[in-house]
Amino acid sequence: MLGDMVIDGIDVPEDGAVPVDHVAELLERVAGGDQTAFARLYDLLAPRVFGLILRVLVNRAQSEEVLQEVFLEVWQSASRFAPNRGQGRSWVLTIAHRKAVDRVRSSQASADRDVRAGFRDLEVPFDGVAEQVELSVEGSRVTAALSALPDAQREALTLAYYGGYSQSEIAALVGAPLGTVKTRMRDGLTRLRAEMGVNA
């Protein structure tokens, strides 16, 4: 029985990786409502998950909020984890990445609304506002172009450029061969340029 195993005493590599079998087994127990397994899962993965979120959001307070959202979703949807389709650690990190990117998009949309509202309220426009609007429009174009990419290409590019991960790290995170990740990134960049009307 997993509860008798020395989970808290396992050797965790310096990169924070957790042996896949333990994560998968803990997720299985969490799916059954085991709060002790959930606490252990949180202790094992929270530092790595928080690091991923912080790299995307930069803002520590927002990252802490998203961390809680991630583990709430893990608690609620652990039964949807399929061990035959990937590693438990990658599954949790994928949830974290998605939620972090969602928060970025939400913040960008809010900032765009604020800029538009502020621009309308100004009687005399000035260069600083025009520059901010131009930057916001460009950010929106990039977000729209990214959303038009296939999921696998968008995931690889977002992990690389928003998350700061190397191609090897992305391959480990998504459970794909390194060559596949390189192809996704190359094809994704080509399509991204085309979507934005930028010549290669």
N, CA and C atoms as a LAMMPS dump frame, in Angstrom:
ITEM: TIMESTEP
0
ITEM: NUMBER OF ATOMS
600
ITEM: BOX BOUNDS ff ff ff
-5.0000000000000000e+02 5.0000000000000000e+02
-5.0000000000000000e+02 5.0000000000000000e+02
-5.0000000000000000e+02 5.0000000000000000e+02
ITEM: ATOMS id mol type element x y z
1 1 1 N 0.847 -1.188 0
2 1 2 C 0 0 0
3 1 3 C 0.884 1.241 0
4 2 1 N 0.459 2.223 -0.799
5 2 2 C 1.301 3.398 -0.977
6 2 3 C 1.537 4.143 0.317
7 3 1 N 0.551 4.155 1.201
8 3 2 C 0.684 4.886 2.453
9 3 3 C 1.826 4.373 3.306
10 4 1 N 2.229 3.114 3.091
11 4 2 C 3.314 2.547 3.875
12 4 3 C 4.68 2.82 3.242
13 5 1 N 4.697 3.35 2.028
14 5 2 C 5.961 3.619 1.345
15 5 3 C 6.583 4.893 1.89
16 6 1 N 7.875 4.995 1.8
17 6 2 C 8.565 6.174 2.336
18 6 3 C 8.522 7.284 1.289
19 7 1 N 7.34 7.842 1.067
20 7 2 C 7.172 8.852 0.015
21 7 3 C 7.91 10.122 0.38
22 8 1 N 7.795 10.549 1.615
23 8 2 C 8.435 11.799 2.007
24 8 3 C 9.956 11.681 2.015
25 9 1 N 10.452 10.434 1.979
26 9 2 C 11.89 10.254 2.042
27 9 3 C 12.524 9.862 0.724
28 10 1 N 11.737 9.889 -0.393
29 10 2 C 12.333 9.509 -1.67
30 10 3 C 13.346 10.548 -2.107
31 11 1 N 14.332 10.078 -2.859
32 11 2 C 15.352 10.981 -3.372
33 11 3 C 14.782 11.738 -4.554
34 12 1 N 14.641 13.033 -4.391
35 12 2 C 14.131 13.874 -5.474
36 12 3 C 15.323 14.539 -6.14
37 13 1 N 15.479 14.38 -7.461
38 13 2 C 16.619 14.982 -8.158
39 13 3 C 16.642 16.492 -7.979
40 14 1 N 17.812 17.088 -8.224
41 14 2 C 17.981 18.529 -8.027
42 14 3 C 17.038 19.353 -8.888
43 15 1 N 16.653 18.816 -10.066
44 15 2 C 15.773 19.594 -10.935
45 15 3 C 14.325 19.57 -10.462
46 16 1 N 14.073 18.905 -9.33
47 16 2 C 12.725 18.897 -8.768
48 16 3 C 11.843 17.802 -9.333
49 17 1 N 12.376 16.967 -10.227
50 17 2 C 11.571 15.908 -10.817
51 17 3 C 11.172 14.898 -9.753
52 18 1 N 9.975 14.394 -9.873
53 18 2 C 9.471 13.408 -8.919
54 18 3 C 9.262 12.111 -9.674
55 19 1 N 9.683 10.973 -9.12
56 19 2 C 9.477 9.702 -9.812
57 19 3 C 8.03 9.553 -10.257
58 20 1 N 7.868 9.222 -11.521
59 20 2 C 6.544 9.203 -12.13
60 20 3 C 5.58 8.258 -11.429
61 21 1 N 6.059 7.061 -11.036
62 21 2 C 5.146 6.093 -10.426
63 21 3 C 4.512 6.652 -9.158
64 22 1 N 5.269 7.393 -8.363
65 22 2 C 4.717 7.944 -7.132
66 22 3 C 3.66 9.002 -7.436
67 23 1 N 3.91 9.863 -8.403
68 23 2 C 2.945 10.902 -8.745
69 23 3 C 1.673 10.269 -9.284
70 24 1 N 1.819 9.306 -10.175
71 24 2 C 0.656 8.648 -10.757
72 24 3 C -0.173 7.946 -9.667
73 25 1 N 0.515 7.277 -8.758
74 25 2 C -0.199 6.577 -7.688
75 25 3 C -0.882 7.569 -6.746
76 26 1 N -0.198 8.668 -6.464
77 26 2 C -0.808 9.688 -5.609
78 26 3 C -2.046 10.279 -6.286
79 27 1 N -1.965 10.523 -7.596
80 27 2 C -3.119 11.066 -8.324
81 27 3 C -4.293 10.082 -8.278
82 28 1 N -3.966 8.806 -8.374
83 28 2 C -5.015 7.783 -8.303
84 28 3 C -5.713 7.831 -6.941
85 29 1 N -4.929 8.004 -5.881
86 29 2 C -5.516 8.087 -4.545
87 29 3 C -6.289 9.395 -4.35
88 30 1 N -5.76 10.476 -4.931
89 30 2 C -6.462 11.765 -4.845
90 30 3 C -7.821 11.651 -5.538
91 31 1 N -7.852 10.941 -6.657
92 31 2 C -9.11 10.744 -7.384
93 31 3 C -10.151 10.058 -6.5
94 32 1 N -9.669 9.261 -5.544
95 32 2 C -10.571 8.587 -4.618
96 32 3 C -10.892 9.418 -3.389
97 33 1 N -10.434 10.663 -3.363
98 33 2 C -10.744 11.56 -2.249
99 33 3 C -9.779 11.487 -1.08
100 34 1 N -8.591 10.911 -1.294
101 34 2 C -7.607 10.754 -0.222
102 34 3 C -6.892 12.09 0.037
103 35 1 N -7.209 12.741 1.146
104 35 2 C -6.638 14.047 1.462
105 35 3 C -5.159 13.964 1.834
106 36 1 N -4.752 12.854 2.441
107 36 2 C -3.345 12.678 2.792
108 36 3 C -2.496 12.585 1.526
109 37 1 N -2.982 11.848 0.539
110 37 2 C -2.269 11.728 -0.735
111 37 3 C -2.188 13.089 -1.417
112 38 1 N -3.267 13.862 -1.301
113 38 2 C -3.276 15.195 -1.918
114 38 3 C -2.233 16.101 -1.25
115 39 1 N -2.137 16.023 0.072
116 39 2 C -1.152 16.833 0.797
117 39 3 C 0.269 16.452 0.374
118 40 1 N 0.51 15.152 0.212
119 40 2 C 1.833 14.696 -0.212
120 40 3 C 2.126 15.145 -1.643
121 41 1 N 1.12 15.044 -2.485
122 41 2 C 1.276 15.483 -3.874
123 41 3 C 1.613 16.977 -3.921
124 42 1 N 0.925 17.751 -3.117
125 42 2 C 1.175 19.199 -3.059
126 42 3 C 2.609 19.474 -2.603
127 43 1 N 3.027 18.796 -1.552
128 43 2 C 4.389 19.005 -1.032
129 43 3 C 5.455 18.654 -2.074
130 44 1 N 5.199 17.59 -2.853
131 44 2 C 6.168 17.139 -3.842
132 44 3 C 6.246 18.051 -5.06
133 45 1 N 5.083 18.564 -5.504
134 45 2 C 5.048 19.28 -6.78
135 45 3 C 4.892 20.796 -6.683
136 46 1 N 4.414 21.305 -5.557
137 46 2 C 4.135 22.745 -5.461
138 46 3 C 5.328 23.634 -5.818
139 47 1 N 6.554 23.339 -5.349
140 47 2 C 7.678 24.228 -5.708
141 47 3 C 7.916 24.301 -7.211
142 48 1 N 7.853 23.149 -7.89
143 48 2 C 8.08 23.117 -9.339
144 48 3 C 6.931 23.813 -10.077
145 49 1 N 5.709 23.555 -9.642
146 49 2 C 4.536 24.177 -10.263
147 49 3 C 4.587 25.693 -10.088
148 50 1 N 4.926 26.132 -8.876
149 50 2 C 5.008 27.574 -8.616
150 50 3 C 6.092 28.221 -9.484
151 51 1 N 7.216 27.526 -9.643
152 51 2 C 8.297 28.047 -10.479
153 51 3 C 7.855 28.25 -11.921
154 52 1 N 7.1 27.283 -12.445
155 52 2 C 6.586 27.396 -13.811
156 52 3 C 5.653 28.593 -13.944
157 53 1 N 4.719 28.712 -12.998
158 53 2 C 3.743 29.806 -13.043
159 53 3 C 4.445 31.153 -12.931
160 54 1 N 5.403 31.245 -12.022
161 54 2 C 6.106 32.506 -11.809
162 54 3 C 6.893 32.924 -13.05
163 55 1 N 7.44 31.961 -13.77
164 55 2 C 8.182 32.285 -14.995
165 55 3 C 7.252 32.865 -16.059
166 56 1 N 5.999 32.454 -16.052
167 56 2 C 5.039 32.971 -17.034
168 56 3 C 4.467 34.317 -16.583
169 57 1 N 4.08 34.408 -15.305
170 57 2 C 3.377 35.598 -14.819
171 57 3 C 4.286 36.684 -14.258
172 58 1 N 5.454 36.291 -13.729
173 58 2 C 6.415 37.199 -13.097
174 58 3 C 5.885 37.731 -11.756
175 59 1 N 4.635 38.14 -11.722
176 59 2 C 4.028 38.688 -10.508
177 59 3 C 3.834 37.582 -9.471
178 60 1 N 4.463 37.741 -8.294
179 60 2 C 4.438 36.689 -7.275
180 60 3 C 3.03 36.48 -6.68
181 61 1 N 2.328 37.573 -6.402
182 61 2 C 0.993 37.451 -5.801
183 61 3 C 0.039 36.718 -6.744
184 62 1 N 0.075 37.084 -8.022
185 62 2 C -0.79 36.4 -8.991
186 62 3 C -0.38 34.94 -9.136
187 63 1 N 0.921 34.681 -9.081
188 63 2 C 1.413 33.302 -9.205
189 63 3 C 0.911 32.442 -8.046
190 64 1 N 0.878 33.013 -6.841
191 64 2 C 0.377 32.27 -5.677
192 64 3 C -1.108 31.956 -5.842
193 65 1 N -1.868 32.909 -6.398
194 65 2 C -3.297 32.667 -6.641
195 65 3 C -3.485 31.527 -7.64
196 66 1 N -2.714 31.58 -8.733
197 66 2 C -2.838 30.558 -9.769
198 66 3 C -2.397 29.19 -9.238
199 67 1 N -1.38 29.168 -8.377
200 67 2 C -0.94 27.909 -7.761
201 67 3 C -2.108 27.231 -7.043
202 68 1 N -2.865 28.021 -6.291
203 68 2 C -4.017 27.461 -5.575
204 68 3 C -5.081 26.968 -6.553
205 69 1 N -5.273 27.708 -7.647
206 69 2 C -6.246 27.292 -8.663
207 69 3 C -5.834 25.964 -9.295
208 70 1 N -4.536 25.817 -9.531
209 70 2 C -4.027 24.583 -10.145
210 70 3 C -4.323 23.376 -9.261
211 71 1 N -3.987 23.496 -7.979
212 71 2 C -4.185 22.333 -7.106
213 71 3 C -5.66 22.09 -6.788
214 72 1 N -6.467 23.124 -6.868
215 72 2 C -7.914 22.917 -6.749
216 72 3 C -8.396 22.078 -7.932
217 73 1 N -7.906 22.427 -9.136
218 73 2 C -8.301 21.646 -10.314
219 73 3 C -7.774 20.219 -10.23
220 74 1 N -6.544 20.054 -9.726
221 74 2 C -5.988 18.703 -9.571
222 74 3 C -6.887 17.884 -8.634
223 75 1 N -7.293 18.484 -7.54
224 75 2 C -8.167 17.798 -6.572
225 75 3 C -9.49 17.405 -7.22
226 76 1 N -10.046 18.337 -8.01
227 76 2 C -11.371 18.107 -8.598
228 76 3 C -11.335 17.177 -9.811
229 77 1 N -10.2 17.139 -10.519
230 77 2 C -10.19 16.389 -11.786
231 77 3 C -9.139 15.283 -11.841
232 78 1 N -8.621 14.868 -10.699
233 78 2 C -7.594 13.809 -10.687
234 78 3 C -8.075 12.53 -11.362
235 79 1 N -9.375 12.288 -11.332
236 79 2 C -9.909 11.068 -11.948
237 79 3 C -9.749 11.083 -13.465
238 80 1 N -9.495 12.262 -14.045
239 80 2 C -9.329 12.357 -15.502
240 80 3 C -7.888 12.066 -15.947
241 81 1 N -6.977 11.938 -14.966
242 81 2 C -5.593 11.617 -15.329
243 81 3 C -5.519 10.181 -15.823
244 82 1 N -4.918 10.006 -17.016
245 82 2 C -4.769 8.668 -17.599
246 82 3 C -3.284 8.32 -17.665
247 83 1 N -2.81 7.432 -16.78
248 83 2 C -1.382 7.079 -16.733
249 83 3 C -0.832 6.605 -18.078
250 84 1 N -1.684 5.966 -18.892
251 84 2 C -1.216 5.456 -20.181
252 84 3 C -1.01 6.566 -21.212
253 85 1 N -1.428 7.8 -20.902
254 85 2 C -1.306 8.899 -21.87
255 85 3 C -0.228 9.913 -21.488
256 86 1 N 0.485 9.669 -20.391
257 86 2 C 1.546 10.598 -20.02
258 86 3 C 1.915 10.483 -18.555
259 87 1 N 2.918 11.249 -18.161
260 87 2 C 3.402 11.214 -16.791
261 87 3 C 2.527 12.092 -15.894
262 88 1 N 2.405 11.678 -14.646
263 88 2 C 1.598 12.443 -13.706
264 88 3 C 2.127 13.848 -13.496
265 89 1 N 3.446 13.956 -13.375
266 89 2 C 4.067 15.267 -13.172
267 89 3 C 3.78 16.191 -14.353
268 90 1 N 3.901 15.652 -15.578
269 90 2 C 3.633 16.455 -16.771
270 90 3 C 2.181 16.892 -16.83
271 91 1 N 1.29 16.012 -16.392
272 91 2 C -0.142 16.338 -16.397
273 91 3 C -0.418 17.539 -15.494
274 92 1 N 0.16 17.528 -14.305
275 92 2 C -0.035 18.647 -13.368
276 92 3 C 0.607 19.92 -13.915
277 93 1 N 1.815 19.809 -14.484
278 93 2 C 2.497 20.982 -15.028
279 93 3 C 1.759 21.558 -16.234
280 94 1 N 1.11 20.692 -16.996
281 94 2 C 0.324 21.178 -18.138
282 94 3 C -0.865 21.997 -17.646
283 95 1 N -1.507 21.537 -16.585
284 95 2 C -2.61 22.309 -15.996
285 95 3 C -2.086 23.666 -15.535
286 96 1 N -0.926 23.657 -14.878
287 96 2 C -0.338 24.9 -14.363
288 96 3 C -0.024 25.861 -15.501
289 97 1 N 0.568 25.327 -16.547
290 97 2 C 0.921 26.173 -17.694
291 97 3 C -0.321 26.786 -18.324
292 98 1 N -1.367 25.961 -18.502
293 98 2 C -2.602 26.461 -19.114
294 98 3 C -3.222 27.569 -18.273
295 99 1 N -3.254 27.359 -16.962
296 99 2 C -3.86 28.364 -16.088
297 99 3 C -3.031 29.647 -16.06
298 100 1 N -1.704 29.514 -16.104
299 100 2 C -0.841 30.7 -16.116
300 100 3 C -1.063 31.504 -17.394
301 101 1 N -1.136 30.8 -18.524
302 101 2 C -1.357 31.487 -19.809
303 101 3 C -2.745 32.125 -19.829
304 102 1 N -3.735 31.42 -19.283
305 102 2 C -5.086 32.001 -19.195
306 102 3 C -5.065 33.298 -18.393
307 103 1 N -4.281 33.321 -17.302
308 103 2 C -4.189 34.522 -16.473
309 103 3 C -3.513 35.661 -17.252
310 104 1 N -2.482 35.323 -18.041
311 104 2 C -1.814 36.331 -18.876
312 104 3 C -2.813 36.929 -19.861
313 105 1 N -3.579 36.05 -20.51
314 105 2 C -4.563 36.526 -21.496
315 105 3 C -5.624 37.395 -20.832
316 106 1 N -6.077 36.968 -19.664
317 106 2 C -7.086 37.734 -18.934
318 106 3 C -6.537 39.102 -18.543
319 107 1 N -5.294 39.135 -18.059
320 107 2 C -4.673 40.401 -17.668
321 107 3 C -4.475 41.304 -18.87
322 108 1 N -4.093 40.697 -20.004
323 108 2 C -3.885 41.479 -21.228
324 108 3 C -5.206 42.084 -21.696
325 109 1 N -6.27 41.285 -21.642
326 109 2 C -7.575 41.783 -22.061
327 109 3 C -8.027 42.934 -21.161
328 110 1 N -7.786 42.779 -19.858
329 110 2 C -8.147 43.838 -18.909
330 110 3 C -7.332 45.098 -19.169
331 111 1 N -6.038 44.918 -19.437
332 111 2 C -5.175 46.071 -19.717
333 111 3 C -5.61 46.765 -20.999
334 112 1 N -5.975 45.959 -22.015
335 112 2 C -6.444 46.545 -23.276
336 112 3 C -7.696 47.382 -23.055
337 113 1 N -8.624 46.854 -22.224
338 113 2 C -9.856 47.61 -21.944
339 113 3 C -9.528 48.914 -21.224
340 114 1 N -8.603 48.836 -20.253
341 114 2 C -8.22 50.038 -19.506
342 114 3 C -7.589 51.083 -20.417
343 115 1 N -6.739 50.619 -21.337
344 115 2 C -6.08 51.558 -22.255
345 115 3 C -7.114 52.213 -23.155
346 116 1 N -8.059 51.399 -23.68
347 116 2 C -9.085 51.977 -24.557
348 116 3 C -9.942 52.982 -23.805
349 117 1 N -10.311 52.637 -22.57
350 117 2 C -11.124 53.551 -21.769
351 117 3 C -10.361 54.828 -21.458
352 118 1 N -9.1 54.67 -21.083
353 118 2 C -8.276 55.842 -20.781
354 118 3 C -8.073 56.711 -22
355 119 1 N -7.922 56.097 -23.158
356 119 2 C -7.722 56.841 -24.401
357 119 3 C -8.962 57.663 -24.734
358 120 1 N -10.146 57.067 -24.51
359 120 2 C -11.393 57.804 -24.782
360 120 3 C -11.56 58.975 -23.826
361 121 1 N -11.101 58.812 -22.577
362 121 2 C -11.305 59.853 -21.57
363 121 3 C -10.35 61.03 -21.715
364 122 1 N -9.269 60.838 -22.466
365 122 2 C -8.294 61.924 -22.613
366 122 3 C -8.793 62.96 -23.618
367 123 1 N -8.757 64.218 -23.219
368 123 2 C -9.15 65.272 -24.148
369 123 3 C -8.022 65.563 -25.123
370 124 1 N -6.769 65.519 -24.644
371 124 2 C -5.621 65.8 -25.502
372 124 3 C -4.718 64.562 -25.505
373 125 1 N -4.742 63.802 -26.614
374 125 2 C -3.882 62.626 -26.66
375 125 3 C -2.41 63.024 -26.697
376 126 1 N -1.555 62.168 -26.157
377 126 2 C -0.123 62.447 -26.214
378 126 3 C 0.622 61.175 -26.562
379 127 1 N 1.888 61.313 -26.939
380 127 2 C 2.656 60.205 -27.494
381 127 3 C 2.695 58.973 -26.609
382 128 1 N 2.8 59.152 -25.285
383 128 2 C 2.884 58.014 -24.374
384 128 3 C 1.675 57.103 -24.486
385 129 1 N 0.493 57.714 -24.589
386 129 2 C -0.736 56.925 -24.711
387 129 3 C -0.769 56.216 -26.056
388 130 1 N -0.413 56.92 -27.108
389 130 2 C -0.404 56.308 -28.434
390 130 3 C 0.54 55.115 -28.474
391 131 1 N 1.699 55.265 -27.846
392 131 2 C 2.669 54.168 -27.811
393 131 3 C 2.118 52.975 -27.048
394 132 1 N 1.448 53.235 -25.911
395 132 2 C 0.867 52.155 -25.116
396 132 3 C -0.21 51.421 -25.906
397 133 1 N -1.039 52.176 -26.617
398 133 2 C -2.097 51.562 -27.423
399 133 3 C -1.477 50.693 -28.516
400 134 1 N -0.418 51.209 -29.142
401 134 2 C 0.255 50.453 -30.2
402 134 3 C 0.833 49.147 -29.653
403 135 1 N 1.456 49.203 -28.477
404 135 2 C 2.01 47.999 -27.858
405 135 3 C 0.91 47.001 -27.513
406 136 1 N -0.216 47.498 -27.014
407 136 2 C -1.327 46.623 -26.646
408 136 3 C -1.914 45.945 -27.88
409 137 1 N -2.043 46.722 -28.954
410 137 2 C -2.567 46.16 -30.204
411 137 3 C -1.629 45.076 -30.713
412 138 1 N -0.306 45.328 -30.645
413 138 2 C 0.677 44.344 -31.092
414 138 3 C 0.59 43.081 -30.235
415 139 1 N 0.452 43.258 -28.903
416 139 2 C 0.304 42.106 -28.012
417 139 3 C -0.939 41.305 -28.342
418 140 1 N -2.017 42.007 -28.669
419 140 2 C -3.263 41.326 -29.037
420 140 3 C -3.094 40.55 -30.336
421 141 1 N -2.33 41.122 -31.273
422 141 2 C -2.087 40.435 -32.55
423 141 3 C -1.318 39.136 -32.319
424 142 1 N -0.324 39.19 -31.43
425 142 2 C 0.468 37.989 -31.135
426 142 3 C -0.421 36.931 -30.485
427 143 1 N -1.252 37.347 -29.52
428 143 2 C -2.148 36.407 -28.842
429 143 3 C -3.115 35.772 -29.831
430 144 1 N -3.676 36.601 -30.72
431 144 2 C -4.612 36.086 -31.725
432 144 3 C -3.911 35.119 -32.672
433 145 1 N -2.687 35.47 -33.078
434 145 2 C -1.936 34.6 -33.982
435 145 3 C -1.61 33.275 -33.31
436 146 1 N -1.212 33.325 -32.028
437 146 2 C -0.921 32.092 -31.285
438 146 3 C -2.15 31.2 -31.189
439 147 1 N -3.304 31.826 -30.95
440 147 2 C -4.529 31.037 -30.77
441 147 3 C -4.945 30.341 -32.058
442 148 1 N -4.424 30.809 -33.21
443 148 2 C -4.765 30.192 -34.49
444 148 3 C -3.903 28.959 -34.785
445 149 1 N -2.854 28.749 -33.994
446 149 2 C -1.963 27.607 -34.225
447 149 3 C -2.569 26.318 -33.673
448 150 1 N -2.162 25.174 -34.22
449 150 2 C -2.568 23.891 -33.629
450 150 3 C -2.077 23.823 -32.176
451 151 1 N -2.801 23.085 -31.352
452 151 2 C -2.493 23.023 -29.915
453 151 3 C -1.039 22.67 -29.632
454 152 1 N -0.507 21.667 -30.325
455 152 2 C 0.851 21.189 -30.037
456 152 3 C 1.89 22.267 -30.342
457 153 1 N 1.695 22.994 -31.448
458 153 2 C 2.638 24.06 -31.81
459 153 3 C 2.533 25.228 -30.838
460 154 1 N 1.292 25.594 -30.489
461 154 2 C 1.087 26.709 -29.553
462 154 3 C 1.696 26.377 -28.188
463 155 1 N 1.514 25.136 -27.731
464 155 2 C 2.052 24.724 -26.436
465 155 3 C 3.574 24.833 -26.427
466 156 1 N 4.217 24.336 -27.487
467 156 2 C 5.681 24.358 -27.551
468 156 3 C 6.21 25.789 -27.562
469 157 1 N 5.595 26.654 -28.364
470 157 2 C 6.056 28.045 -28.449
471 157 3 C 5.803 28.799 -27.152
472 158 1 N 4.653 28.549 -26.535
473 158 2 C 4.33 29.245 -25.288
474 158 3 C 5.274 28.824 -24.166
475 159 1 N 5.57 27.526 -24.085
476 159 2 C 6.514 27.052 -23.071
477 159 3 C 7.893 27.667 -23.285
478 160 1 N 8.29 27.8 -24.565
479 160 2 C 9.617 28.34 -24.863
480 160 3 C 9.699 29.838 -24.605
481 161 1 N 8.734 30.598 -25.111
482 161 2 C 8.864 32.051 -25.087
483 161 3 C 8.23 32.722 -23.87
484 162 1 N 7.184 32.11 -23.318
485 162 2 C 6.605 32.658 -22.087
486 162 3 C 7.177 31.962 -20.856
487 163 1 N 7.438 30.653 -21.005
488 163 2 C 7.922 29.892 -19.86
489 163 3 C 9.431 29.835 -19.741
490 164 1 N 10.146 30.138 -20.823
491 164 2 C 11.603 30.149 -20.773
492 164 3 C 12.238 28.761 -20.77
493 165 1 N 11.491 27.755 -21.234
494 165 2 C 12.022 26.39 -21.22
495 165 3 C 12.845 26.105 -22.475
496 166 1 N 13.86 25.247 -22.324
497 166 2 C 14.657 24.801 -23.463
498 166 3 C 13.855 23.74 -24.217
499 167 1 N 14.314 23.418 -25.425
500 167 2 C 13.615 22.401 -26.207
501 167 3 C 13.634 21.047 -25.502
502 168 1 N 14.742 20.725 -24.845
503 168 2 C 14.831 19.447 -24.117
504 168 3 C 13.846 19.424 -22.947
505 169 1 N 13.734 20.548 -22.225
506 169 2 C 12.793 20.615 -21.103
507 169 3 C 11.355 20.499 -21.597
508 170 1 N 11.063 21.137 -22.728
509 170 2 C 9.709 21.065 -23.291
510 170 3 C 9.386 19.626 -23.677
511 171 1 N 10.366 18.942 -24.282
512 171 2 C 10.149 17.54 -24.663
513 171 3 C 9.794 16.705 -23.439
514 172 1 N 10.487 16.944 -22.319
515 172 2 C 10.205 16.201 -21.085
516 172 3 C 8.834 16.568 -20.535
517 173 1 N 8.479 17.857 -20.602
518 173 2 C 7.201 18.304 -20.059
519 173 3 C 6.01 17.732 -20.814
520 174 1 N 6.096 17.738 -22.147
521 174 2 C 4.943 17.297 -22.941
522 174 3 C 5.007 15.82 -23.299
523 175 1 N 6.124 15.161 -22.93
524 175 2 C 6.241 13.733 -23.195
525 175 3 C 6.4 13.394 -24.667
526 176 1 N 7.096 14.271 -25.414
527 176 2 C 7.321 14.034 -26.842
528 176 3 C 8.819 13.974 -27.121
529 177 1 N 9.215 13.291 -28.209
530 177 2 C 10.643 13.247 -28.573
531 177 3 C 11.15 14.655 -28.879
532 178 1 N 12.443 14.871 -28.642
533 178 2 C 13.043 16.179 -28.879
534 178 3 C 12.869 16.616 -30.333
535 179 1 N 13.047 15.685 -31.27
536 179 2 C 12.885 16.016 -32.697
537 179 3 C 11.49 16.508 -33.015
538 180 1 N 10.492 15.909 -32.358
539 180 2 C 9.103 16.321 -32.573
540 180 3 C 8.886 17.741 -32.069
541 181 1 N 9.454 18.039 -30.899
542 181 2 C 9.316 19.388 -30.328
543 181 3 C 9.975 20.415 -31.241
544 182 1 N 11.16 20.091 -31.769
545 182 2 C 11.853 21.014 -32.677
546 182 3 C 11.006 21.283 -33.922
547 183 1 N 10.402 20.227 -34.455
548 183 2 C 9.549 20.379 -35.64
549 183 3 C 8.33 21.235 -35.324
550 184 1 N 7.709 20.99 -34.162
551 184 2 C 6.535 21.786 -33.773
552 184 3 C 6.891 23.262 -33.66
553 185 1 N 8.054 23.548 -33.071
554 185 2 C 8.456 24.937 -32.898
555 185 3 C 8.773 25.597 -34.237
556 186 1 N 9.484 24.864 -35.11
557 186 2 C 9.818 25.422 -36.424
558 186 3 C 8.549 25.697 -37.235
559 187 1 N 7.658 24.702 -37.285
560 187 2 C 6.417 24.874 -38.046
561 187 3 C 5.526 25.941 -37.412
562 188 1 N 5.521 25.971 -36.069
563 188 2 C 4.708 26.963 -35.369
564 188 3 C 5.175 28.377 -35.65
565 189 1 N 6.498 28.592 -35.658
566 189 2 C 7.042 29.919 -35.954
567 189 3 C 6.722 30.338 -37.383
568 190 1 N 6.795 29.373 -38.299
569 190 2 C 6.47 29.672 -39.698
570 190 3 C 5.014 30.112 -39.821
571 191 1 N 4.119 29.375 -39.167
572 191 2 C 2.696 29.726 -39.227
573 191 3 C 2.407 31.029 -38.489
574 192 1 N 3.133 31.257 -37.387
575 192 2 C 2.949 32.489 -36.62
576 192 3 C 3.31 33.708 -37.48
577 193 1 N 4.436 33.603 -38.196
578 193 2 C 4.834 34.701 -39.091
579 193 3 C 3.761 34.94 -40.151
580 194 1 N 3.244 33.841 -40.703
581 194 2 C 2.223 33.967 -41.749
582 194 3 C 0.958 34.618 -41.187
583 195 1 N 0.537 34.195 -39.991
584 195 2 C -0.662 34.764 -39.357
585 195 3 C -0.519 36.257 -39.127
586 196 1 N 0.715 36.68 -38.795
587 196 2 C 0.941 38.099 -38.487
588 196 3 C 1.383 38.904 -39.703
589 197 1 N 1.491 38.207 -40.859
590 197 2 C 1.87 38.904 -42.079
591 197 3 C 3.315 39.363 -42.086
592 198 1 N 4.182 38.593 -41.385
593 198 2 C 5.606 38.925 -41.334
594 198 3 C 6.344 38.002 -42.297
595 199 1 N 7.185 38.564 -43.129
596 199 2 C 7.972 37.756 -44.052
597 199 3 C 9.039 36.989 -43.306
598 200 1 N 9.234 35.726 -43.666
599 200 2 C 10.238 34.885 -43.002
600 200 3 C 11.629 35.401 -43.306
